[in-house]
Amino acid sequence: MTSRRKFLGAAGATLIAPQLSACGGVDKLPVASVPASGFGADATAEQVTEGLDLRGKLAVVTGCTSGIGFETMRVLAKRGVNVVGTSRSKTRAEEACRKVIGSTIAAQLDLADFDSVARCADDIHTLRSPIDILINNAGYRGGGNERQLINGVEKHFVINHLGHFILTNRLMDRLYMSTQGRIVNVASRAAYRGAPDEGIWFDDLAMSSEYSDSLAYGQSKLANVLFSLKLAELLRGTRITTNSLHPGVINTDIDRNLNPITRFGFGVLTALNGKTIEEGAATSCYVATSSKLGNISGRYFEDCDAITIENKGHMQDMAMADKLLQKSIELTADWLVEFKAPRKQDFE
Ligand SMILES: NC(=O)c1ccc[n+]([C@@H]2O[C@H](COP(=O)([O-])OP(=O)(O)OC[C@H]3O[C@@H](n4cnc5c(N)ncnc54)[C@H](OP(=O)(O)O)[C@@H]3O)[C@@H](O)[C@H]2O)c1
């Protein structure tokens, strides 16, 4: 079985249809083939979706209980989207949903537990609806530089990448049923600033040879970008697109595991040079909904615009993306599903 079929089962799917220009030796170049958004770093999620009527659409937003995920869910719901918001705790997801005006559904999802990921996808299937938008937003960042393993694999890689890898696979049939399905992977500029210089350490995913939280977080975020790049290739010729992004630097609970001094420093940094949460959700909402991006796939966005990163990192490394797909399949094979063409009665 080819990796394409194993992951997507998308054989059937093919039948249908700068924040800074240079920074620390990194050149950020606009992508000429992607229309400019017209928005900047200070645009909010409400501004980038102004005037959109998204009634009738269904979105899944992972990690809806705080920070960027909550604001993303809030604004999409405000524009008429029916949003499934997830949390490790169903109660917390319900609380977040109650705070939002619009139509929302709470779901339980722990990305560190692959059985939970499978159950969450099964729960979403019971809605019997196409999925128009999947925002893989939830994220974990460790503190204290204590390496933790889940089934022998370093924890950031499991939660930030492998959990979302399985979820995406298991929801693919519903994305396929949308008139234009969009997968948005919330990565980070840590993908080129914090990941190992060599890229993903496929031969040591436990990170036993060297470990720091930033290295592990960066590696997992590089995996988000490369997964998106590879998935776009696999989905070429379908109506599903996938893109990744850096939301900005925002004072959210992502720093919850840092020690108080580092946390304070992060607070100062974001106050001086960061975005508000309303601004932090803008790129996710823009990439998920803009009519300018209907056929744009495999791109990486910052401040609502597609850019390429030159001189640093592995963001466009297709060989590494290929290897990531193979390795991810190997590590999650027991939880992946093969594509089954949805039946008409699934939606009645
Ligand atoms: N804030 C920044 O400066 C920044 C910069 C670059 C990238 N990002 C990325 O933006 C995304 C959102 O982060 P944020 O800043 O909004 O952080 P946040 O406030 O900490 O939100 C993270 C969300 O992820 C969920 N989550 C955490 N661990 C999980 C797990 N094991 N399984 C399922 N859900 C889990 C949390 O929900 P529960 O605790 O309720 O489960 C929470 O809703 C992340 O992917 C992060 O890496 C953030």
The ligand as an ORCA input file, in Angstrom:
! r2SCAN-3c Opt
* xyz 0 1
  N       1.300     31.881     22.113
  C       2.321     32.011     21.270
  O       3.142     32.946     21.370
  C       2.481     31.021     20.157
  C       3.524     31.240     19.227
  C       3.680     30.334     18.199
  C       2.830     29.256     18.069
  N       1.835     29.061     18.981
  C       0.972     27.895     18.793
  O      -0.380     28.291     18.868
  C      -1.197     27.186     19.287
  C      -2.148     27.632     20.372
  O      -1.370     27.983     21.490
  P      -1.791     29.073     22.554
  O      -0.699     30.063     22.606
  O      -3.180     29.520     22.343
  O      -1.654     28.175     23.881
  P      -2.669     27.838     25.077
  O      -3.364     29.055     25.556
  O      -1.824     27.083     26.042
  O      -3.719     26.864     24.417
  C      -3.377     25.550     24.103
  C      -4.633     24.738     23.890
  O      -4.199     23.394     23.596
  C      -4.923     22.489     24.409
  N      -4.056     21.365     24.753
  C      -2.909     21.379     25.481
  N      -2.406     20.128     25.586
  C      -3.246     19.311     24.924
  C      -3.296     17.912     24.678
  N      -2.391     17.064     25.178
  N      -4.313     17.417     23.942
  C      -5.276     18.230     23.452
  N      -5.308     19.561     23.655
  C      -4.292     20.094     24.387
  C      -5.346     23.275     25.639
  O      -6.604     22.782     26.067
  P      -6.852     21.973     27.441
  O      -5.761     22.353     28.418
  O      -8.202     22.436     27.865
  O      -6.803     20.539     27.027
  C      -5.528     24.683     25.111
  O      -6.851     24.911     24.715
  C      -0.208     26.103     19.731
  O      -0.091     25.129     18.722
  C       1.096     26.854     19.901
  O       2.222     26.026     19.709
  C       1.639     29.922     20.032
*
